[in-house]
Amino acid sequence: MWPLLITSFTLCLAPSYQQFPRLCATREALRTKECCPPWDGDGSACGASSGRGFCQDVQVPDFPDGPQYPFSGLDDRERWPLVFYNRTCQCAGNFMGFNCADCKFGYFGVNCNERRESLRRNIFHLSRAERLRFISYLNLAKHTVSADYVVATGTYREMENGSTPLFANISVYDVFVWMHYYVSRNALLGGPGNVWTDVDFAHWAPAFLPWHRVYLLHWEHEIRKLTGDMSFIIPYWDWRDASGCDVCTDELMGGRSPLSPNLLSPGSVFSSWRVLCSQAEEYNEQGVLCDAREEGPLLRNPGNHNRNIVERLPTSAEVEFALSLPNYDTGAMDRSANMSFRNTMEGFGDPQTGLGNSPRMGMHAALHVFMNGSMSSVQGSANDPIFLLHHAFVDSIYEQWLRRHRPSLSQYPQSNAPVGHNSEYHMVPFLPLHRNREYFISSKDLGYEYSYLLDAGEFPQNGNPTNTIFPSLAVVFFFFF
């Protein structure tokens, strides 16, 4: 079966009009600091002639950051995206995208006026055909060059302030691997070994949950564009009380190789995958960015991890404790935060006491450590497709907390959070731009739902509780874009 699936999804390496929009990765765009590509529908920048959007100055607020990163003007991610662009497309109505060609999350259709809701389901509740389709889509994304995006392989300074663009073509799947690396990498302060490690624009602070929510939404969107399957939706893995990696089978995310406990079974399509941006220490020693080259096979050895760091996978009781915490974030809003839902959920608050800087990791972080391979490196963790299933479930717990506590937007910090995490900060490295506070809202407002969160008798928009994620496998579908 696998050879047939792999053969049917051959590499698509032809040059295309192709996380930097390909049309903004040119010398002219970098020197003018303007990323306002034309919309194909009318040929005007940002689709302005059709009222889809306009090329406008980027507004970046000056609210103070916390003390964790005591520098200014040294890292390309500061005041994102101003180092690269100070003018981008600002889309109108329900339009979205780096050139306003797409629809906002939860909308689609030619005029982006069709509101539809999709349903993320437990991967074990998918049929065998649905699981095969999901895995085939992952493999297609891994082996198809992105039509829209390239990735930066050098800093803006190394690009000589835009005169020498340094970008690489990369697959649709690996665009997202690179994004997770880039947002979490150490700050390069100049020269080999000269880095600042206490910085992360998507972890260890309030934006952790909103950032990963947007990440998954864009990932779904790119798979839909690639496959033409507009009903695609990421399934989740409910790991509460699991005794081991029950998705680590050849039918799902890959079993263990009989030749090496660190490799995947040759019966899994993922055994042939190669990782990138996984060698953080080497980049730091050289004082360089990941160059997006292949670095070896996907590694995983679930359960053979350091038990002094993670005792076991999270329990239902620990999830319930985290959900009971009324404050989204507290104190310095970093790994030291006490009685913070975000910090406890992320894994640095004790899941039984809520105290920060826990000597053992729990919740989200516990699963990463438990996987004991590519998933255990923050910067390289998205190489493992289990990352998607894991973060979809983490997002569902975030959704539960939002529904239970119904926080006002003011509970998300406007200032003094670690750099990159204040409410008005544009999420690194997304283009189009998204602010952190915009995703401190229910998934229902973004057009999706989780199957296990549906109350009795409460179903998505058209009332069908049995929707599937693939169009050929159900009578009624819920769409996302």
C-alpha positions in Angstrom: 0.0 0.0 0.0 2.7 2.5 1.0 4.7 2.2 -2.4 1.4 3.0 -4.2 0.8 6.0 -2.0 4.3 7.3 -2.3 4.3 6.9 -6.0 1.1 8.8 -6.4 2.6 11.8 -4.6 5.7 12.5 -6.6 8.0 15.4 -6.1 6.9 18.7 -7.5 10.2 20.5 -7.9 9.4 22.8 -10.9 10.2 26.5 -10.2 7.0 28.3 -9.1 5.8 31.8 -8.4 6.7 30.9 -4.9 8.2 32.1 6.2 8.8 34.8 3.5 6.5 35.3 0.6 8.5 34.4 -2.5 7.4 37.7 -4.1 8.9 39.6 -1.2 12.2 37.8 -1.0 13.8 39.9 -3.8 16.4 42.6 -3.7 13.9 45.3 -4.6 11.4 44.3 -1.9 14.1 44.1 0.8 15.7 47.4 -0.2 12.3 49.2 -0.3 11.2 47.3 2.8 7.8 46.7 1.1 5.9 43.4 1.0 2.8 44.2 -1.0 2.5 41.6 -3.8 -0.2 41.8 -6.4 -3.3 39.7 -6.2 -3.6 37.6 -9.3 -7.3 38.4 -9.5 -6.8 42.0 -10.7 -3.0 42.4 -10.8 -3.1 45.2 -8.2 -1.0 45.3 -5.1 -2.9 43.6 -2.3 -6.0 43.4 -4.6 -6.6 47.1 -3.9 -8.5 47.6 -7.2 -11.0 45.1 -6.0 -11.2 46.4 -2.5 -9.5 43.3 -1.0 -6.8 45.3 0.8 -4.2 48.1 0.7 -0.4 48.5 1.0 0.0 50.3 4.3 2.7 51.2 6.9 3.1 48.6 9.6 2.2 49.9 13.0 4.3 48.5 15.8 3.5 49.7 19.4 6.1 50.7 21.9 4.8 49.0 25.0 7.8 47.9 27.2 8.9 44.3 27.2 10.0 42.3 30.2 13.7 42.1 31.4 14.4 38.6 30.0 15.9 40.0 26.8 18.0 43.1 27.6 18.9 44.1 24.1 17.5 46.3 21.3 18.2 46.3 17.6 20.3 43.1 17.6 17.8 40.5 16.4 15.8 40.5 13.2 12.7 39.3 15.1 12.5 42.4 17.3 9.5 44.7 16.4 8.5 42.2 13.7 8.5 42.6 10.7 10.2 46.1 10.6 13.7 44.8 10.1 12.6 43.4 6.7 9.4 45.3 5.8 7.7 48.5 7.0 4.9 48.3 4.5 2.7 45.2 4.0 -0.8 44.3 2.8 -3.5 45.2 5.3 -6.6 43.2 4.2 -10.2 44.4 4.3 -13.3 42.5 5.4 -12.9 38.8 5.5 -9.8 38.8 3.2 -6.4 37.6 4.5 -3.0 36.7 3.2 0.3 38.3 2.3 -1.4 39.7 -0.9 -5.1 39.4 0.4 -5.7 36.5 -1.9 -7.0 34.2 0.9 -9.9 34.3 3.4 -9.8 34.8 7.1 -10.0 31.7 9.2 -13.6 30.4 9.1 -14.5 32.0 5.8 -14.1 31.1 2.2 -15.6 31.3 -1.2 -14.7 33.7 -4.1 -15.7 36.7 -2.0 -14.8 35.2 1.4 -18.4 35.6 2.6 -19.2 31.9 3.3 -19.0 31.2 7.0 -18.3 27.5 7.7 -17.1 25.5 10.7 -14.8 22.5 10.7 -14.4 19.7 13.2 -11.1 18.4 14.6 -11.4 14.8 15.5 -9.5 12.2 17.5 -7.2 10.4 15.2 -8.4 7.1 16.6 -11.9 7.9 15.5 -10.9 8.2 11.8 -11.5 5.3 9.4 -8.5 3.5 8.0 -9.1 5.3 4.7 -9.1 8.6 6.4 -5.9 7.9 8.3 -4.2 6.8 5.0 -5.3 10.0 3.3 -4.0 12.1 6.2 -0.6 10.4 6.2 -0.5 10.7 2.4 -1.1 14.4 2.6 1.7 14.8 5.1 4.0 13.0 2.8 3.0 15.0 -0.2 3.6 18.2 1.8 7.1 16.9 2.8 8.0 16.3 -0.9 6.5 19.3 -2.6 8.3 22.7 -2.9 6.3 25.5 -1.5 4.7 27.6 -4.2 4.4 30.7 -2.0 7.2 30.8 0.5 10.9 30.6 0.8 12.9 30.7 4.1 15.7 32.9 5.2 19.2 31.3 5.6 20.9 34.5 6.7 20.2 37.5 8.9 19.3 40.9 7.4 22.8 42.1 8.2 24.3 39.1 6.3 22.0 40.0 3.4 23.8 43.4 3.4 20.6 45.2 4.3 18.8 43.5 1.5 21.3 43.9 -1.3 22.1 40.1 -1.2 19.0 38.1 -0.5 19.7 34.8 1.3 16.7 32.5 0.9 16.1 28.8 0.1 13.4 26.9 -1.6 11.8 24.4 0.8 8.9 22.0 1.0 5.4 22.9 2.2 5.9 20.8 5.3 9.4 22.1 6.0 8.3 25.7 5.7 6.6 25.1 9.0 9.6 23.2 10.5 11.7 26.3 9.7 9.1 28.6 11.2 9.1 26.8 14.5 12.9 26.8 14.4 13.1 30.5 13.6 10.7 31.7 16.2 12.4 29.7 19.0 16.0 30.0 18.0 18.6 31.8 20.2 19.4 35.4 19.5 22.7 35.8 17.5 24.7 38.6 19.2 27.6 38.5 16.7 30.3 35.9 16.1 30.7 32.2 16.9 29.2 31.1 20.3 27.9 34.6 21.1 24.2 34.0 21.6 21.4 34.9 24.1 19.5 31.8 25.1 16.8 33.3 27.3 14.6 34.4 24.4 11.8 32.7 22.5 9.1 34.5 20.5 6.6 31.6 20.8 7.4 29.8 24.0 7.9 30.3 27.7 5.5 33.3 27.8 1.9 34.3 27.1 2.0 34.0 23.3 2.7 30.2 23.5 -0.9 29.2 23.0 -2.1 31.9 20.6 1.1 31.4 18.4 0.6 27.7 18.1 -3.1 28.2 17.3 -2.2 30.4 14.3 0.5 28.0 13.3 -1.9 25.1 13.1 -4.5 27.2 11.2 -2.0 28.2 8.6 -0.7 24.6 8.3 -4.2 23.4 7.5 -4.6 26.2 5.0 -1.4 25.3 3.1 -2.4 21.6 3.0 -5.8 22.6 1.6 -4.2 24.7 -1.1 -1.7 21.9 -2.0 -4.3 19.1 -2.2 -7.4 21.0 -3.3 -9.1 19.2 -0.4 -10.8 22.2 1.3 -12.2 19.9 4.0 -8.8 18.9 5.4 -8.5 19.4 9.1 -5.8 18.2 11.6 -6.8 15.4 13.9 -5.7 15.4 17.5 -4.1 12.8 19.8 -5.7 12.7 23.3 -2.7 11.6 25.3 -4.3 11.9 28.8 -3.5 8.9 30.9 -1.7 7.1 28.0 0.9 4.6 29.1 2.9 5.0 25.9 2.9 6.4 22.4 -0.2 4.7 21.1 0.0 6.6 17.8 3.5 5.2 17.2 2.3 2.4 14.8 3.1 1.9 11.2 -0.5 2.5 10.3 -0.3 6.0 12.0 2.8 7.9 12.8 5.4 5.2 12.6 6.5 2.3 14.8 10.0 1.6 16.2 12.6 0.2 13.8 13.8 -3.4 14.6 17.3 -2.2 13.6 17.6 0.7 16.0 15.3 2.0 18.8 16.0 5.6 17.7 14.7 5.1 14.2 11.3 4.5 12.7 10.1 1.2 11.2 10.8 0.8 7.5 7.1 -0.1 7.2 6.3 3.6 7.9 6.5 6.3 5.2 8.0 8.6 7.8 11.2 6.4 8.0 12.5 8.0 4.8 11.9 11.5 6.1 14.9 13.8 6.7 15.0 16.5 9.3 16.3 20.1 9.1 17.0 22.9 11.6 17.6 20.4 14.4 21.2 21.2 15.4 20.8 24.2 17.6 24.1 23.8 19.3 26.0 23.7 16.1 24.3 26.9 14.8 25.1 28.6 18.1 28.8 27.5 18.0 29.1 28.9 14.5 26.9 32.0 15.1 24.7 31.3 12.1 21.1 30.5 11.1 19.9 27.1 10.0 20.6 26.8 6.3 17.6 24.5 5.7 19.7 21.6 4.5 18.8 17.9 5.3 20.5 16.8 8.5 19.6 13.1 8.9 16.7 10.8 9.6 13.7 11.5 11.8 14.5 10.3 15.4 12.1 9.0 18.0 12.5 6.6 21.0 9.4 7.1 23.1 9.5 6.2 26.7 13.3 5.9 26.9 13.8 9.4 28.2 15.2 10.9 31.4 12.7 10.0 34.1 14.2 12.7 36.4 12.8 15.3 34.0 9.5 13.7 33.0 8.0 10.9 35.1 5.2 9.9 32.7 2.6 11.3 30.3 0.1 13.8 31.7 -3.0 12.6 33.4 -6.6 13.7 33.2 -6.3 15.0 36.8 -3.4 17.2 35.8 -5.3 18.6 32.8 -8.2 19.4 35.1 -6.0 21.1 37.6 -4.5 23.3 34.8 -8.0 24.1 33.6 -9.1 25.2 37.1 -6.5 28.0 37.3 -8.4 31.3 36.7 -5.4 33.4 35.7 -4.1 33.1 32.2 -0.6 34.3 33.2 1.0 35.7 36.3 4.1 37.5 37.7 7.0 37.8 35.2 4.9 35.8 32.7 7.8 33.4 32.0 8.8 30.0 33.2 8.7 31.2 36.8 5.0 32.1 36.7 3.0 30.7 39.6 -0.6 29.5 39.4 -0.6 30.5 35.7 -2.7 28.4 33.3 -0.3 29.2 30.4 2.8 28.2 32.3 1.2 25.1 33.8 -0.2 24.0 30.4 3.2 24.7 28.7 4.9 22.4 31.2 7.0 24.7 33.5 4.4 25.0 36.2 3.9 22.0 38.4 0.6 20.3 37.3 -0.3 19.5 40.8 0.7 22.7 42.7 0.8 25.3 40.0 4.3 26.5 41.1 6.6 27.8 38.4 10.1 26.7 37.6 9.1 23.1 38.3 12.2 20.7 38.4 10.1 18.3 36.4 8.4 19.1 33.2 4.7 18.4 32.8 1.8 18.7 30.4 2.8 20.0 26.9 6.6 19.8 27.6 6.3 16.3 29.1 5.1 14.8 25.8 8.0 16.4 23.9 10.6 15.0 26.3 8.8 11.6 26.4 9.3 11.2 22.6 13.0 11.3 23.1 14.2 12.2 19.7 13.5 15.0 17.1 10.4 16.1 19.2 12.6 16.7 22.2 14.4 19.7 20.7 12.3 22.9 20.9 13.8 24.3 17.7 13.6 21.0 15.7 10.4 19.5 17.2 8.1 20.2 14.3 10.1 17.7 12.1 8.1 14.9 13.8 4.5 14.9 12.4 3.4 13.8 15.9 3.9 17.5 16.7 0.7 18.4 14.8 -1.4 15.8 16.7 0.1 16.9 20.0 -0.4 20.6 19.5 -4.0 20.1 18.2 -4.8 18.5 21.6 -2.9 21.2 23.5 -5.0 23.8 21.5 -8.2 21.9 22.6 -7.2 22.3 26.2 -6.6 26.0 25.6 -10.0 26.1 24.1 -11.6 24.5 27.1 -9.9 27.1 29.4 -11.2 29.9 27.3 -14.8 28.6 27.4 -14.7 27.9 31.1 -13.2 31.2 32.3 -14.4 33.5 29.4 -11.5 36.0 29.9 -11.7 39.5 28.6 -9.1 40.6 26.1 -7.6 42.8 28.8 -6.4 39.6 30.6 -3.9 39.1 27.9 -0.9 41.4 28.9 -0.4 44.5 26.9 3.1 45.2 28.3 6.0 43.8 30.3 5.7 40.3 28.9 8.9 38.7 27.5 9.9 40.2 24.1 7.4 39.1 21.4 4.6 38.3 23.8 2.8 41.5 24.5 -0.7 41.7 23.1 0.0 44.0 20.2 3.2 42.3 19.1 3.0 40.8 15.5 3.7 37.0 15.7 7.1 36.0 14.4 7.6 35.1 11.5 4.1 35.2 10.1 3.4 37.1 6.9 0.5 38.0 6.8 0.7 39.7 10.1 -1.2 38.5 13.2 -1.2 40.1 16.7 -1.1 37.9 19.8 -4.3 39.2 21.3 -6.3 38.4 18.1 -6.1 34.7 19.0 -7.1 35.0 22.7 -10.6 34.1 21.5 -12.6 30.9 21.1 -12.0 28.5 18.2 -15.6 28.9 17.3 -14.8 32.5 16.3 -12.1 31.1 14.1 -14.3 28.6 12.4 -13.4 25.3 14.0 -14.5 23.0 16.9 -13.2 19.9 18.7 -15.3 16.7 18.6 -14.9 15.9 22.3 -15.9 19.4 23.3 -19.3 19.2 21.7 -22.0 19.2 24.3 -24.9 16.8 24.0 -27.0 18.0 21.1 -24.5 20.8 20.2 -23.1 20.3 16.7 -21.3 22.4 14.1 -23.2 24.8 11.9 -25.3 22.4 9.8 -26.0 20.1 12.7 -24.2 17.0 11.5 -22.1 15.4 14.3 -20.5 12.8 12.0 -18.5 14.9 9.6 -15.1 13.5 8.4 -12.0 15.3 7.3 -12.0 14.2 3.7 -14.6 15.0 1.0 -14.8 11.5 -0.6 -15.7 9.9 2.7 -18.7 11.7 4.0 -22.0 13.1 2.8 -21.8 16.4 4.6 -18.6 18.3 5.2 -17.5 21.3 7.2 -15.0 23.6 5.6 -12.5 25.9 7.1 -11.6 28.5 4.4 
